[in-house]
Amino acid sequence: MKVIVIGGGVIGTCTAYYLAAAGHTVTLVERNSTVAQESSFGNAGVIAPGYVTPWAAPGMPRKLLGYMFSAASPLIFRPGLSAGTWRWAARWLRECKIDRYRANRERMQRLAFYSQRCLHELRESHIFEYEHTQGYLQLFRTEREIKMNEPARAMLAENEVPHRLLTAEECRKLEPAISTDAQLAGGLHLPRDETGNCPLFTKRLAQIARDMGVTLATETTVLSVRPNVGRAGVSVETASTAQMGQTSTLEADAVVIAAGVASTTLLRPLGIDLPLWPIKGYSITVPVKTELFSPRIAVMDESYKTAITPQGNRLRIAGTAELGDTQLVLRERAIATLYKVATDWFPGAGKYREARAWVGARPMLPDGPPLLGATHLPGIFLNVGHGSTGWAMACGSGRVLADVISGQTPDIDLNGLTLARYDR
């Protein structure tokens, strides 16, 4: 089959790769000059399937109210007058019930654990470097945080995820670069969790996909997608930014829409109105100053939900989620929180004055799990709504789409991961 994949983030690139591996003729369409330039560009780089959970959780509405009055907060709510934000928030609140949370968490983790297996298989098939590190250390500032973490540890045990609760002394032995001045009550070590440079991975995979025959159409914006009337296939109208907006029409047997937040603009004219909303995420990338004082493994500050990830000769500090403002404007409050967390734990690690700040829009559905697979329209498929966990779900999601389009049964149950859940 001839398949067009719209969106060259980590989700779309993985989809194109697995479709090519399944024998299809694939074109990957990306509006930027290369892949992984938007939501995939500045993420934390953490792949921790056991911690892949929905935002919509019991107790989160109360936490959100508390964060609104905190100077340094992992969550910022700026609803303004946007009707879309309020509609999304109302649906999100309905999903915060315990039964809904458990169902959505199981769906997300089913995909995330599968995706990690797919990533490992991919690394065995193709040798390429993307600044991979092994292990993840969650740091607790207080005994109360350790106590509050008990349900999460029970969830890890339920999923048979190896983990060990550490004392403060054991944390510093595992990661000697942690500042001796930092307030540290203990930590949780997850040895099988991992990290990697997501945009570097995506670019390397795109090159592998090109070598397999995938056509990469960069600087190309998709204007519309429409099923062909009276005949099989799908037409995709595009405009080339490199050629002064020159338009053209691409024909294919199938189209996968994996364009993040921009997917809603393409889907709405087709009668598919998804409650997909941008949740802004922030990061700073800091050159390493002294390796002696720089972390060797990724750590996560439980208080501020901020990850500090070594990526070659740089540190990626990522966290803070902002709901309500759809403009990709850097907020000083969010960036200040990232600086605080980094310098609390590793004050001598980086050249913090040379840090590069980033903000991106993460496409999130109110209940949490993404949407994969077919729509009611022939030839049009979805791979959207991964929120802040796209890197952790990318390989598995791409593999699922390739199986579905190839007429194969995916290796995991897709119950709750398809558009059917919004038909109820």
N, C-alpha and C positions, 0 to 999 in steps of 0.2 A: 504493500500500500504506500501511497504518497501521503506523508503527514507533515503538517506545519505546526510547529510549537511556537507560541507567542509568549515571549518573555525570556530574557537571558540571564536571570538570576540563578542561584544554585538549584532551585526547583526546576525551572525550565531546562537548564543545561543537563541535569541528571535525566530528565525525561527524554531529551533528544538522544543522549547516549544510549539509554536502554532500548529505545525504539530502533536505533541503528543496529544494536546488538541483536535485536530480534529479526533483523532482515528488512526493515522498512527503509524507504527513501525519505530522508528527513531534511526539512529546512527549519532552522532556528532563527526567528526574527527578533531583533533587539534594537531598541530605539537609540541606545547609546553607541559609542564608538567601539566598545568591547563589552564583554559579559561582566556580571557581578559589580555593577556600578551604583546600584541603589540600595535596596534593603539588605542585600547580601554583603555590602561593602564593609561596614564598620561594626559588625556584631561581635559578641563576646568570644565566639569560637568554641563554645563548650558543647560537648555531646554527652549529656547525662540523662539517659532514658528514664531512670527511676525518678528523676525530678521534673519530668515533663508532665505538668498538670495544668488544668484550666484556671484562668483568672477567676472565673465564676465559682467561688467557693464559700461555704458557710463562714461567716465572720468577716468576709472581705468588705461589705458595705460599711461596717463599723470602723474597720481599719482605714478605709478611704477617707472617712470624715476626720479621723485623727490626723492623717497625713496632711490634710488641707491646712492645718494650723502649725505645721512643722517647717522650720527654715530649711533643713536638710531632709529630704524625703525621697523614698524610692518610687513614689507615685504622685503625679501631679494631675489634678482634675481642673480643666478650664472649659466648662461647658458653654459659656457665652450664650448666644441666641440661636445656635445651630440646631435646627430641628432634627437633623440626622444624628447628632450626638445624643440628644435626649431619647430618640427612638432606640438607638443602640443600647444606651444605658438601661432603659426600661426592660429590654429583652435580657440583658445581662443580669439584672436583679432577679428575674424569674428563674434563672439558671443557678442561682446561689444556694438552692435547697440541697440538702445532703444527698438525696437520691439522685438528683440530676448531676451533682458533682461527681459522685462515684461512677455513674455511667459514662460521663464525658472523660473522666480521668482514664478509665479502662480503655476507651477507644484511642485516646492519644498515646498511651503507653504501648498498646498493642502495635501501633504503627512505628513508634520510636525504637522499640527493641528490635523489631524486624529491620528497620532501616540501618541500625548499627551492624547487624549481621551482613546486610548488603554492602555496607561500606568496607567491612573486613574482606569480603569476597572480592570486591573491586581492587583493593590493595594487593591481593594475591595475584590478580590477573594483570595488573598494570603497575609498574614500579614508578612512582613519582612522589616528589617531596612537597609537603605543604605545611611544614613547621608543626608537625604532629607531636604532642606530648601526652604522656600517660598519667592518669591519676587526677583526683580532684579533692580539694580540702576545703570544707565548709568551716568557717571560723565563727565562734560565738563569743560575744563580748561579755555576756552575763550568764549566771546560772539560770536565770529565768528563761533565756533563749534556749538553753539546753533542754529545759523542761518542756517548753512549747514545741520543741522539735520531736517529741516522742511519737506523735502520730505519723510524721514523715518517716521515722525509722521503722515503725511498724509496717508502713507501706513498702519500704525497701525489703524488709524481711519477707513480706507476702510475695513479692516478685523475685525472691531469691537473689537479690542484688548484694554482692559482697560489700560490707561496710563495717567500720569500727569506730566507736566513740573514743576519742583521745582526750587525755588531760592536756592542760596548757603546756606542760613540760614535753609531752610526747609530740605535740604540734610543732614545737620549736625544734625538736630533734629531727622530725620529718622535713620541715622547711626552716632551715637555720637562718634564713634571711629575714624572718619576721622580727620586727623591732622589739627590743626588750622593754621599751617604754609603752608599748601598746597594751591596752586593757584586753586581756584574753582569759576567758574562763575554760575554754576547751574547744574541741573541733570534731568533725566527722570526716573520716577519710573514706573515699570511694575509689579503690584502686583500679577498677575496670572502666571508670568513666574516662573521657579523653577530651582533648582539645585539638584544634587545628585552625590554620588560617583559611577562612571560608572563601574569600575572593581568589586567593592563590590556588586553592583546590579547584575552584570553578574554572579558572583560566586553563589550568592543566588538563582538566577533563574536557573542556571545549576543544583543546588541541587534539586530544585522543579521538574525540568524536569526529573532528574534521578528517583525521587520518582514516577513519572508518567510512567516510563518504558524506558526512553531514555538511550541508551548505549553511554557512553562518552569514545571515543577511543583517549586518549592523547598520547603524544610522538609518534605520527604517522604522517608521511609525505606522502601526496598524490603525486604519481609520474605521473599518467596519468588517464584520464577519457575517456571512449570510449563507444559509443552505441554498443550493441550487434548486430552483423550481422546475419540476418536470423531469429532472435528471439527477443522477447520483452525484455526490461530492459537495464541496463547500468552496465558496469564493471568498478571498481575503483581499480587501482593498488596502493598499499601502501608499505611503508617501516617503520619498527619500529626502532626508535632510541634507545629504551630501550633494544632491542635484537640484537644489532650489525648490524643494517640495514637489518634484515630479511624481505623479501618481502612476500606479500600475496595479494590475489584478493578478493575484496568485491563485492557482487552482489546486485542490488537493482532495483526496478521498476522506481525510479526517483532519480536524484542527484541535489542538490542545491549548486551552487558554490558561496560561500560567504567568500572568502579567501583574501579580500582586494587586495592589489597590486599584490600578488602572483597569483591572478585569471588569469591574462593575460597569464602566462606560461601554465596554464591548458587549456585555451580556444583557443590559437593560433593554436595548432595542429588540432583542430576541425573546423578550417576555420572561427573562430570568432576573429577578430583582433580589439580589442577595444582601443580607444585612452585614456586609463587609465594610469595615471602617478602619481608617488608619490610626494606629497607636504609635506615637512617636517614641523612638528609642535614641539614646545618646551614648557616645563613647569618646574617649580621648586615646590617642596613640602616642606613646612617649618613647624616645630613644633611650636605650639602657645606658646608664652612666657608669656603673660599676657592677660587674657580674656577681661579685661577692655579696652584694646587698640586694640582688635581684632574685625573685622567686624562680625556682626550677620547675614547679608544677603550678597549675592553676589553683587559685583560691577564690572563695566567695564569702563576702561579708554578709552575715545573716541579717544584721540590723538594717543595712541599706540595700540589700538585694543587689549587690554590685560585684561583678567578677573581675579579677585581675589575672590576665592570661599572658604568659610569655609567648612571644611570636618572633623567633629569631633574635635579632638584636634590638627588639622593641617590646614594649609592654602595651597590651590593649586593656583599658579599663572601661567597662561597659555596664550600664545600668540605667535606672530612672525611666519610667514609662509615663507618657503624657497623653491623656485623653481629652479631646475637645478641640484642640487647635490643629487644623489640618495643614497650616503653613509650615514649611520646613525651615523654621527660624531657630537658631541656637538660643537657648535660654540660659542666662548666667546662673540662675539658681540650680539648674540641673548640672551644668558643668562644674560648679563649685562643689557639689556633692561628690562627684567623681574624684576631684582633686583631694578632697578631704579623706576619702576612703583610702586612696593610694598612699598618701603621705602618712596616714595613721599607721599603716602596716609596713610600708617599705619606703621610709623617707629618703634614704640615700640611694635608691635603686635607679631613678630616672632623671633625665634632664627635663624636669617638669616645665621649665620656661619655654621649651621647644615643642611642647605637645601640640598635636593637631586634633582639633575637635570635629566631631561628625554628628549629624542628626539624620535619621531615616524614618520612613513610614512603614510600619509593620502591619500587614493586612490581617486583621483579626476578626473572627466571627464571635458573637456574644457567648456562645456555649463552649468554644475552645477548639474542638477538633476541626481539621480541614475538610474540604470537600474534594473527593476523588472520583474519577470515572465518568460514565456517560450522562448525558442530559436527555430530556425528552425529544430533542432535535437530532435527527440522524447526522452523524459525522462530527458532532460537537461534543468535546470532552472537557472536564475540569480538573485542575490541579491547583487549587487556590485555598487561601485562608489559614495558613500555617502560623500566623502570628509571630511570636518571638522565638519559636522553636523550628523554624524552617530548616536550619542547618542540621538539626538532630533528626529530621524526618525526610530529608531530601532524597537520599538514595532509595529508601523504601517507597516513597511516593512515586518516583520515576519508574521504578520496577513495576509497581501496581498498574500504572497507566499503560506501560508497554504490554503487560499481560492482557489487560482488558481489551485494548485495541486489536491485539493479535488473536482474540477469541479464546485465550487461555484462562484457566481459573487461577487467580492470584494465590500466593502462598499463605496469605492471611485472610481472615474473615473481614469483609468490608461492611458488615452491619454497623450502622451509625456513622459511616465515613462517606456516604454518598448523598447526592441531592435528595434522595427519598426522605431523609430526616426532616427536611423543611416542607415536605408535602403533608405532614401530619396536622 
